[in-house]
Amino acid sequence: MKLDAAIENTVLREATVVAGEAAMDREITWVHIVDHPEITNWLKPGELLLTTGYNWPVDDEECRVMVRRLSEIGLAGVVLAVPHFREHFTQAAIDEANRCHLPLLELPWEIQFSEIMHDVLARIINIQAETIRRSDHIHRTLTEAALEGNNLEGLAKALYSALDKNATVVSVDGTVLGASASGVDEAVERALVKKITEHESLSDFFESNAPKVVTERVECPRLGGAIRLRGEVMGVVWLHSEQADFEELDSRALEHAAVIAALHLTYQRQLSDQETRLGYAFVAGLLEGKFSATPSAIERAQASGWGESRNYRVCLVLLN
C-alpha cells in the first residue's frame, strides 16, 4: 500500500505531512516502532517508522545526518508523535527531508501506535490477499486462452479481459501478431520497434525478464514484456494504459502472457518447418493459389514477416 493511500484510508488521516510531499507514492511494506539511539540499525527499506522522538537528535547537523541516513535506507516515511517529547520536527530535519524527498508526518500524541499498526497492516494484508486472488484469476484466464485459442489475438483479448488494459503482440520488426483492440496501426508499431532498436537491440532493451515501462515515442504509456526463446527475443507483448502507474499484477500477467506467446510462436515455427519439409511452404502456397487464409495461417505469415495489408512484387523465374 502506498503512503498517500494509507493517509487517505487509515487512522493516519489524522497526521499532518510536514515534509517530503513529493514522495507520497512510496510503498509501505511494514510498520515499525523504534525509539532507540541507534535507530538506523533497526530499519529496512519500505518500512513506515513510528517514533515518539525520545531519542531523536536535537542538534541541527545531527538531524540532517539522521534524515539522510533514513532516506538512504529507503523508508516509506517517518511518523512523529507530538507534542510529548518533541513539539515538532526541527526545521533542519524538515529542510533535509524535503531535499531527500523523505516524507515526515506529525501525529497527535493521543493516537496509539498500536492502532496505526493494526489499521495499516490489516489493509496491507487485505491488499496482498486480493492480489493473490486476482493473480490466480489472471493465470487461469491466460491459460484457458492458450489452450482454447489458435492465435495470439485470443491471448491479447484475454489480457484485456483480465486487466482491463488493451494489449498488442508484435514480432521483432513490429508486425502485429495479435491485438485486443481493432484498427491497430501496424506502421506505428513498426516505427516504435525501429526507434527502440536504433541504439540497442531488443535483447539489450529488455535486458532482464522483468517488463519495462515505455513512456517516450508512444501516445500513451506502455508496459512491454519480451517474448523469448532460448535467449532470443521473438517479439513483444505490450500493455497500454492512460497512466504510467502499472501495478505489480500487470507485470505478473505480462510475464505469464510472454511465456504463453513464446510457446505459441514456437509451435507455429515448428508447424511452418513441417509444412516446408512437406512441400507446402507459405510462399509456395501463395504462388500455387492454394493458400487458405485461416487465422493460424495468417499468423504464421505475419510471424515470418508477411503482412496482409502490404503490397509485394513477385518475380517468377523458370529454370531449365
Secondary structure, 3 states (H helix, E strand, C coil): CEHHHHHHHCHHHHCEEEECHHHCCCECCEEEECCCCCHHHHCCCCEEEEECCCCCCCCHHHHHHHHHHHHHHCCCEEEEEECCCCCCCCHHHHHHHHHHCCCEEEEECCCCHHHHHHHHHHHHHHHHHHHHHHHHHHHHHHHHHHHHCCCHHHHHHHHHHHHCCCEEEEECCCCEEEECCCCCCHHHHHHHHHHHCCCCCHHHHCCCCCCEEECCCCCCCEEEEEEEECCEEEEEEEEECCCCCCCHHHHHHHHHHHHHHHHHHHHHHHHHHHHHHCCCCHHHHHHHCCCCCCHHHHHHHHHCCCCCCCCCCCCCCCCC
